[in-house]
Amino acid sequence: MIPIAKPLLGEAEAEAAKAAILSGWVSQGPEVAAFEAEFAAYVGARYACAVSNCTTALHLALEAVGVWPGSEVITVSHSFIAGANAIRQCGALPVFVDIEADGYNIDPAAVRAALTPQTSAILAVHQMGMPCDMKAIMEIAGRARVPVVEDAACAIGAEIAVHDGWRRIGRPFGKVACFSFHPRKVITTGEGGMLTTDSTTLDAAFRLKRQHGMAVSDVARHASRAVVFEEYPVRGYNYRMTDIQAAMGREQLKRLPFILSRRRELAARYGAALAGMPGVRPPAEPDWARTNWQSYPVRLDHDVDQRALMQHMLDAGVATRRGIMCMHLELAQTDIALRYPLPRSEAARDGSVLLPLFAQMTEADVDTVVGALAAAIAASRVRVPARFVST
Ligand SMILES: *Cc1c(COP(=O)(O)O)cnc(C)c1O
């Protein structure tokens, strides 16, 4: 059986976790501080603040950039539901816009059209690790003076071309970028998240609110030779990361260059094999972007039945997933009145399939998936009634 994904973990992570446990300091201590410093250096941001997961990171980010209750946050429906939940946790309303005609990312023209005086932020998602068009989005946001938060949950190691070379996602184009270390992402700490920013004020707000709004850190109080009475100037949350997770994360960062290059090799092999295959279209990388291939989505022709194809592949020992969800089609979000139709988002969910991709895969595994896909396509063609075929 070839699974859809598999984290690359080993003795290094186990030893690091063990050392953190035996140190006696297991929550938000020296390992978290070191992980933050190394992460900030990797992406090229001034600050990185570790939290419990990317959903809590999104909540802190949206609140800190000024999303107010009753306001509107422009984002895609075609993304993981955590985006809408974090917006709603701020008491704001997601305004869902459609994705681009090619690919799976937010359509900047749709963002521009959706701006209103009630818009408090734009939540731009780098879907499946593919950078979205930050240049266009920042132009629109800048003119409207609306802050941009980047949902970079999947996008560690992805890059955008700028005038003097390549710039990693996380060195913020917008005000802040939010990452996930869930096992389904490219590197993992079990659960975990990170906020990166160049703003001293925002970073201070994240640090305060992730630990109950407490003005002094546990580490500082522990190290003090004078008695410290802590204070709570603002209402906060408990969004802390443990030192056990951070110790794992530091080892994962060391593996990241290998993981990225291996994912890119395997994706290139998929791309070459799928280029001429009838029934499917492999994903394309714009010349200004480098994805990390957190997922590998292929688009199916209209006459290929998605569910039948996925079942055929499962029967052949290959796990797949359907295209990224549409939040507006889930019961939890159907109380939101749609302002725009989202035909491209729905077509992407129902007309694409994610193929297995992880660093431990072999070339032979890729060939097995490709073979299973070709057979599954042939077996999943449906006859499209003549009256639905445009002439
Ligand atoms: C995974 C994911 C999240 C949520 O991350 P968690 O760490 O599981 O909270 C948010 N947005 C996107 C686009 C994701 O893929």
The ligand as a Gaussian input file, in Angstrom:
#p B3LYP/6-31G(d) Opt

LIG

0 1
 C       -3.346000      22.320000       7.595000
 C       -3.848000      23.641000       7.288000
 C       -4.281000      24.524000       8.298000
 C       -4.384000      24.116000       9.740000
 O       -3.169000      23.765000      10.344000
 P       -3.190000      23.080000      11.787000
 O       -1.757000      23.142000      12.220000
 O       -3.678000      21.684000      11.626000
 O       -4.071000      23.886000      12.666000
 C       -4.686000      25.794000       7.933000
 N       -4.688000      26.184000       6.640000
 C       -4.292000      25.372000       5.647000
 C       -4.306000      25.869000       4.241000
 C       -3.880000      24.067000       5.934000
 O       -3.527000      23.253000       4.928000

